[in-house]
Each structure stands twice: as structure tokens, then as C-alpha cells.
């Protein structure tokens, strides 16, 4: 069905949400699904063991959003979700300074995979509301995002629980995945 939608308007976009465990991926997925008017509503989640998939309409685009678990044992399976991905939402817990380097390693590994070479990358610097969270600029340096080269990428401070920063990030992604279609 995705191909039929693509032929008749090019509006179906596949997004992958990834990041280390407890970064806020699933909360972001359901905030995006529920829309900005209900972003303040509390979302209750559990650790994702396999994946969640939801549809979200935004700016005349229909996003199929695949949220994959971030535990150590699940990360090797991420590559099975790369095929057809047009946009990557990579969620980083900007308050978890002990795991920033691991988050960076996983992001760079994903970005270097041939099946992800054309995907736009939106990095949510999540939990930015916490007092010791790294800013987007600090996270950019710590994660060596300049090494992504000419890839289309953007880093956006966010707070999944309040919804802050999610819509500007999705707006950036919507504008750039349109260019890829």
C-alpha cells in the first residue's frame, strides 16, 4: 500500500525512531501520534522489547513511524528496520552524560549503513528540561555530529513529557523528507 500512496501523491514517509534505552523514544512516538493539541497529555509507556509502529499525519504527509527498542540486546536488530527508511529520529537522553559516547557510536554506525545513506537525521536532545542536561550545541560536539559530513541532519532540544521541541523538529524533518521524494 505504501507504494500506491507514493505513486498517487508521494505523501507516505517511513520514519525510524531509535536511540539508547530510556531516552524517551516511545513517549515521543505517542506524543507525535496524538498531535500538538494533546501534547500536554501524559503518556504512559513501558520499555519497548521489539517495536511499536504508529501513523501520524503532519503537513500533508503521512508518517509511518517505527519505534525500536534501545536495550543492548535489541540494538543489533535495528538494521532490519533500515530498508525504506526516509527519516531517522534519533533520541538522546541529554541528561545521561555517562552514555553520550555510546549514543554517538550507535548513531554513527546507523548513519554509515548503506541502507540509511539517504535518510534525513533528526536528533532529539531529549530531557532538555532537566537542570544538568547538555545543550544542543554541547551535544553536537560530544557526539561529533560534524562527522556526519554532508548528511542532512538537525539537532533539536526536546522534552518528550511536555512535548516541547517535538513539533519544530518534526517540521524540519517534514521539509527535508519532501525533498527526498
C-alpha positions in Angstrom: 0.0 0.0 0.0 2.9 2.4 0.7 4.0 2.2 -3.0 0.4 3.0 -4.1 0.3 6.1 -1.9 3.7 7.2 -3.2 2.6 6.9 -6.8 -0.6 8.9 -6.1 0.9 11.9 -4.3 4.2 10.9 -2.7 2.8 11.6 0.8 3.7 8.3 2.6 7.0 8.7 4.6 8.7 6.0 6.6 10.5 7.1 9.8 12.6 5.1 12.2 12.8 6.2 15.9 16.0 4.8 17.6 18.3 5.6 20.5 19.5 4.0 23.7 17.1 2.6 26.2 15.2 5.1 28.4 16.0 8.0 26.1 12.3 8.8 25.6 11.6 7.2 22.1 8.2 5.7 22.8 7.0 8.8 24.6 8.0 10.9 21.6 6.2 8.4 19.3 2.9 8.7 21.1 3.2 12.5 21.6 3.6 12.7 17.8 0.8 10.3 17.1 -1.6 12.3 19.4 -0.7 15.6 17.9 0.2 19.0 19.3 -3.2 19.8 20.7 -2.9 16.8 23.0 0.8 17.0 23.6 0.4 18.0 27.2 -1.5 14.8 28.0 0.6 12.3 30.0 1.7 9.2 28.0 2.4 6.0 29.9 5.0 3.7 28.4 6.9 0.5 29.1 10.4 -0.4 27.8 10.0 -1.5 24.1 11.1 -5.1 23.7 10.6 -5.3 19.9 9.0 -2.3 18.1 5.9 -0.1 18.0 4.6 1.3 14.8 2.1 4.2 14.5 0.8 6.6 11.8 1.0 10.3 12.2 -0.3 13.0 9.8 1.6 16.2 9.6 1.8 18.9 6.9 0.0 16.8 4.3 2.4 13.9 4.9 1.5 10.5 6.4 4.4 9.3 8.5 4.7 5.6 9.3 6.8 5.8 12.5 8.7 2.7 13.6 9.9 2.9 17.2 12.6 0.2 18.0 13.7 -0.8 21.5 17.1 0.5 22.6 18.4 -2.2 25.0 21.8 -3.7 24.3 20.3 -7.0 23.2 17.9 -5.3 20.7 20.3 -2.8 19.0 21.8 -5.4 16.7 18.3 -5.9 15.3 17.9 -2.2 14.3 19.4 -2.9 10.8 16.3 -5.0 9.9 14.3 -1.8 10.0 16.5 0.3 7.8 15.1 -0.7 4.4 12.9 2.1 3.0 13.6 4.5 5.9 13.5 8.1 4.7 14.0 9.8 8.0 15.7 8.8 11.3 14.6 10.3 14.6 17.5 9.6 16.9 16.6 10.3 20.5 19.4 11.0 23.0 19.0 11.5 26.8 20.8 14.8 27.0 20.9 14.4 30.8 22.7 11.0 30.7 26.3 12.2 30.3 27.7 8.7 31.1 26.1 7.3 27.9 26.5 10.1 25.4 29.5 8.4 23.8 27.6 5.1 23.4 24.7 7.0 21.9 27.1 8.7 19.5 28.6 5.3 18.5 25.2 3.8 17.7 24.2 6.9 15.7 27.3 6.9 13.6 27.0 3.1 13.0 23.4 3.6 11.7 24.4 6.6 9.6 27.2 4.6 7.9 24.9 1.8 6.9 24.3 1.8 3.1 20.5 1.4 3.6 20.4 4.6 5.7 22.7 6.8 3.4 19.8 8.9 2.1 17.8 9.2 5.3 17.5 12.7 6.9 18.5 12.6 10.6 16.6 14.4 13.3 18.3 14.2 16.7 16.2 15.0 19.6 18.3 16.2 22.6 15.6 14.9 24.9 15.1 15.7 28.6 16.5 19.2 27.9 14.3 20.5 30.7 16.5 18.9 33.3 19.0 21.2 35.1 22.2 19.3 34.1 21.2 18.4 30.5 23.6 19.1 27.7 22.5 21.8 25.3 22.1 21.0 21.7 25.5 22.7 20.9 27.2 20.7 23.7 25.6 17.5 22.4 26.7 18.3 18.8 30.3 18.5 20.0 30.2 15.5 22.3 28.6 13.3 19.7 30.9 14.5 16.9 28.0 15.3 14.6 30.2 17.1 12.2 31.5 13.7 11.2 28.1 13.1 9.6 29.5 15.1 6.7 27.1 16.3 4.1 24.2 14.3 5.5 21.1 16.2 6.2 20.8 16.4 10.0 19.4 18.6 12.6 19.6 18.6 16.4 16.6 19.8 18.4 16.3 20.2 22.2 13.2 18.5 23.4 11.2 17.4 26.4 9.1 14.3 25.5 6.9 14.5 28.6 5.7 18.1 27.8 6.0 17.9 24.0 8.4 20.9 23.9 10.6 20.9 20.8 8.9 18.0 19.1 6.9 20.0 16.6 9.8 22.2 15.4 11.8 19.0 15.0 9.1 17.3 13.0 8.6 20.4 10.9 12.3 20.3 10.0 12.0 16.6 9.1 8.8 17.1 7.1 10.5 19.9 5.0 13.6 17.8 4.3 12.0 14.4 3.5 9.8 16.1 1.0 12.9 16.9 -0.9 13.9 13.3 -1.0 10.7 12.0 -2.6 
